[in-house]
Amino acid sequence: MFLALLLPAGRDADRGRVRLVRTARYGALATAVTWTLALPLTAMYQFGGGPGILTDGDTWTTLAIPAYAVSATVVLGIGCAAWLIRDGRRAGLALSSP
């Protein structure tokens, strides 16, 4: 929204737009990695063990299925958003003056 509504059209803002898009993509990647790591860290915390419990099958069967579903949904959603952001140009918005 910021890219489409607040940055002026034209070549002057292109450099800033590219930086903002790159930052948004890195932020999305960091968020996806964090959500991916949150599930094993939650299992380690709940069972009071170290990283060794991650190789135990009981650790993964004890966690609730919605925990996997939420993590997968968030990671997929963030990945799709990062992919769809494109280059941040106004795609057909009639907000700029000719």
C-alpha positions in Angstrom: 0.0 0.0 0.0 2.8 2.4 0.9 4.5 1.8 -2.5 1.3 2.4 -4.4 -0.2 5.3 -2.5 2.6 7.4 -1.0 5.6 7.2 -3.4 5.3 9.6 -6.3 5.3 8.2 -9.8 8.3 8.8 -12.0 12.0 8.0 -12.2 12.9 9.9 -9.0 11.2 7.4 -6.7 12.3 4.3 -8.6 15.5 3.9 -6.5 13.5 4.2 -3.2 10.9 1.9 -4.5 13.4 -0.8 -5.3 14.9 -0.5 -1.8 11.5 -0.8 -0.2 10.6 -3.8 -2.2 13.9 -5.5 -1.4 13.4 -4.7 2.3 9.9 -6.1 2.2 11.1 -9.3 0.6 13.9 -9.8 3.2 11.4 -9.1 5.9 9.0 -11.7 4.5 11.8 -14.2 4.2 12.9 -13.6 7.8 9.3 -14.0 9.0 8.9 -17.3 7.1 12.1 -18.6 8.6 11.0 -17.6 12.0 7.6 -19.3 11.7 9.4 -22.4 10.4 11.7 -22.5 13.4 9.0 -21.7 15.9 7.5 -25.2 15.7 10.6 -27.2 16.7 11.5 -24.6 19.3 7.9 -24.9 20.8 8.3 -28.7 20.9 11.7 -28.3 22.7 10.2 -25.9 25.2 7.0 -28.0 25.9 8.9 -31.2 26.5 11.7 -29.6 28.4 14.5 -31.1 26.3 17.3 -30.0 24.1 17.8 -30.3 20.4 18.1 -34.1 20.8 14.3 -34.5 21.3 13.7 -33.2 17.8 14.9 -36.5 16.4 12.4 -38.4 18.5 9.2 -39.3 16.7 7.0 -38.9 19.8 7.9 -35.2 19.8 6.2 -34.6 16.5 3.2 -36.8 17.1 2.3 -35.2 20.4 2.0 -31.7 18.9 -1.5 -30.7 17.8 -2.3 -30.8 14.1 -3.5 -27.2 14.1 0.0 -26.1 15.1 1.3 -27.6 11.9 -1.6 -26.1 9.9 -1.2 -22.6 11.2 2.6 -22.6 10.6 2.2 -23.9 7.1 -0.5 -21.4 6.3 1.4 -18.5 7.6 4.6 -19.5 5.8 2.8 -20.1 2.5 0.9 -16.8 2.8 4.0 -14.8 3.5 5.9 -16.6 0.7 3.0 -15.8 -1.8 2.9 -12.2 -0.6 6.7 -11.8 -1.1 6.4 -13.3 -4.6 3.5 -11.2 -5.6 5.0 -7.9 -4.5 6.8 -7.7 -7.9 8.8 -4.5 -8.3 6.5 -2.2 -6.4 5.3 -0.2 -9.4 1.8 1.1 -9.7 0.0 -1.6 -11.7 -2.8 0.4 -13.4 -3.6 2.7 -10.5 -5.0 6.0 -11.7 -3.6 8.0 -8.8 -0.9 10.0 -10.6 -1.5 13.0 -12.8 -0.6 12.6 -16.5 
